[in-house]
Amino acid sequence: MQEFKKSLQAWNKRSDAFTKQQAGYIVLAVALFLLAGIVSLINYNLGQTILFFAFIAGLTFIANGVMTAIIRTFVVPSLEVPSSKPRKK
């Protein structure tokens, strides 16, 4: 258990917020997908509802990745301040 805790702490230190968020979305989508499969064996309609939420989590993962790529490509470079050169008097 300590090794798992240490590995999570190390991952927390070396990952940025975007990576953590994306990992959360994909873990949620996979967990819901597996849960939907198990629940569908007992209650088909409830399993389909859970599968819908897994699909939404997957779409959120993709949309978040695309929007972050667009923002990092087009918006962030225009916000960077160019280095100012000292003026001669």
C-alpha positions in Angstrom: 0.0 0.0 0.0 2.9 2.4 0.8 4.4 1.8 -2.7 1.1 2.7 -4.3 0.9 5.8 -2.2 4.5 6.8 -3.1 3.8 6.2 -6.8 0.7 8.4 -6.7 2.7 11.2 -4.9 5.4 11.0 -7.5 2.9 11.1 -10.3 1.3 14.1 -8.6 4.6 16.0 -8.5 5.6 15.4 -12.1 2.2 15.9 -13.8 0.5 19.1 -14.6 -3.2 19.9 -14.0 -4.2 19.0 -17.6 -2.6 15.6 -17.4 -4.3 14.9 -14.1 -7.7 16.0 -15.4 -7.3 13.9 -18.6 -6.4 10.8 -16.5 -9.4 11.4 -14.4 -11.7 11.5 -17.4 -10.3 8.3 -18.9 -10.3 6.4 -15.6 -13.9 7.5 -15.1 -14.9 6.4 -18.6 -13.3 3.0 -18.3 -14.7 2.4 -14.8 -18.2 3.3 -16.0 -17.8 1.1 -19.0 -16.9 -1.9 -16.9 -19.7 -1.2 -14.4 -22.2 -0.9 -17.3 -21.2 -4.3 -18.5 -21.6 -5.9 -15.1 -24.9 -4.1 -14.4 -26.3 -5.0 -17.8 -26.2 -8.6 -16.8 -28.8 -7.9 -14.1 -30.7 -4.8 -15.4 -30.3 -4.0 -19.1 -31.8 -0.5 -19.0 -29.7 0.6 -16.1 -26.6 -0.8 -17.8 -27.4 1.2 -20.9 -27.8 4.4 -18.8 -24.4 3.8 -17.2 -22.9 3.2 -20.6 -24.3 6.5 -21.8 -22.5 8.3 -19.0 -19.3 6.4 -19.9 -19.7 7.6 -23.4 -20.1 11.2 -22.2 -16.9 10.9 -20.1 -15.1 9.6 -23.2 -16.4 12.5 -25.3 -15.4 14.9 -22.6 -11.9 13.4 -22.6 -11.6 14.0 -26.4 -13.2 17.4 -26.4 -11.0 18.6 -23.5 -7.9 17.4 -25.3 -8.8 19.1 -28.6 -9.7 22.4 -26.9 -6.5 22.4 -24.9 -4.5 21.7 -28.0 -6.2 24.6 -29.8 -5.7 26.9 -26.9 -2.0 26.0 -26.5 -1.4 26.3 -30.2 -3.2 29.6 -31.0 -4.0 31.5 -27.8 -1.0 31.0 -25.5 1.7 32.1 -28.0 -0.1 35.3 -28.6 -0.3 36.0 -24.9 3.5 35.6 -24.3 5.1 38.9 -23.8 8.0 39.6 -26.2 11.3 40.5 -24.5 11.6 44.2 -24.4 14.9 45.7 -25.6 16.4 48.6 -23.7 15.8 51.9 -25.6 18.7 54.2 -26.4 18.4 57.7 -25.2 
